[in-house]
Amino acid sequence: MTSVQVGKHDDERGGNGAADGDAPEEGYERGLGSRQVQMIAIGGAIGVGLFLGAGANIAKAGPSLILMYALAGVIIFFIMRALGELLLYRPVSGSFAEYSREFLGPFFGYFTGWTYWLMWVVTGMAELTAAAIYVNYWFPQIPQWVTALVFLVVLFVANLISVKLFGEIEFWFSMVKVTALIGMIVIGLGVLTFGFSSAGDTAAVSNLWAFDGFFPKGIGSSLMTLQGVMFAYLAVELVGVTAGESENPEKTLPKAINTLPWRIALFYVGALTVILCVVKWTEFAPGVSPFVAAFAKIGIPAGAGIVNFVVLTAALSSCNSGMYSTGRMLRTLADNGEAPRIFNRLSTTRTPAFGITLSVLFMGVGVILNYIVPEKAFGYVVSVATAAGIWTWLMILISHILYRRAVDAGRLPASPFPAPGGSKFSWVAVAFLLFVTGLIAYDADSRVCLYVMAGWAAALGIGWAVLKSRNPEVTERREPEFEKVN
């Protein structure tokens, strides 16, 4: 069994992708400690998809939404264990694109890198929209687009300063979310057990089936919510992007991945179960956070406002992560000659400032959507982000399957963090993701995202053809480079 040695610097190869003279003189700073990586991983499992999107899904599926989150959570764990095995085989920043490039070929690395960038750009738009909606709770007179613009600029500046500042901001954002969710669960259990508050008389476990059953709209309607549920889990793979900037990836990454099941069980399944026991599902509506609505029903003074602040931090946390990951992914693409070379440069604070800047400019489209169609902006971008995320997860799983074949054949060293069951569960996850894609195609409201992705694929195909004609070396398969200790 061979473990990977990780050096101080990352992506310093120049190689066939970018000219040697354009290779950066320094790599990323390994400025993310165990404390920060753990919280980034936890925060990635708690986002606006739960805090805001769950409202619409409860209206569609009732209490059965709990089962959908549990089912999707199992699949997400399969995906993350597959990613974990790859990360410990060869930890690199921009991991998804690198593994796609290694196991499926240069085109798939190119396509995955750009698609993951698209996913985070549109997710950033969704988070900015959600943040503006939350601020509107306190200040309805402020236009949504103004709030979205202010948040965009503040997070942009923070990401330019250093990876340590990003990690620290993400740590505290995640701490707020985790503490608040645990508090919500404890208060909800208190209402159920002792019957205090204005919700005490109607709070009961029987609320999970008392109103037209556990599947009030039918199993088919419940399955259709899997699209929104999968969006809620976007960002759990962010821990893979941190691999190139983690101080000790061999220890921090397995720990972050192995704690995923209890995070999903507690923060998603547990929190939703308690909320739906305290307040019957028929009282929730799309566009309103079920957690804010539940605390308003309980009647705790300022409770709804506190929860609204928490869900605001969740949205800003995700947007912050989006700026971080898009800049790194653009640098990986540029390092392989698949994006303009300017994105290969690091600032004096060793952040990919040019890549972050471009990403923020595109996230600014979300500000425009909030100006033009504030009531529809969130729904427009969620479906596109989900489709792009499903592609990323599929590439992780297929890369893992091909990696395990290479290990079994003796062509590659075994990872010190093997996925249980080998590649069997990766096949199960692939089938599940294809099923969700079929649900998206069936739903007329979300089907538009597949048209967007088809257009995106065509644009990337044209870009690849141009790239191949100008620099054929970029499109050739080459051996992966393992980082060494300096």
Summary of the structure (lengths in Angstrom):
residues: 486
radius of gyration: 22.0
end to end distance: 22.1
largest distance: 71.6
contacts: 1798
relative contact order: 0.20
helix: 72%
strand: 0%
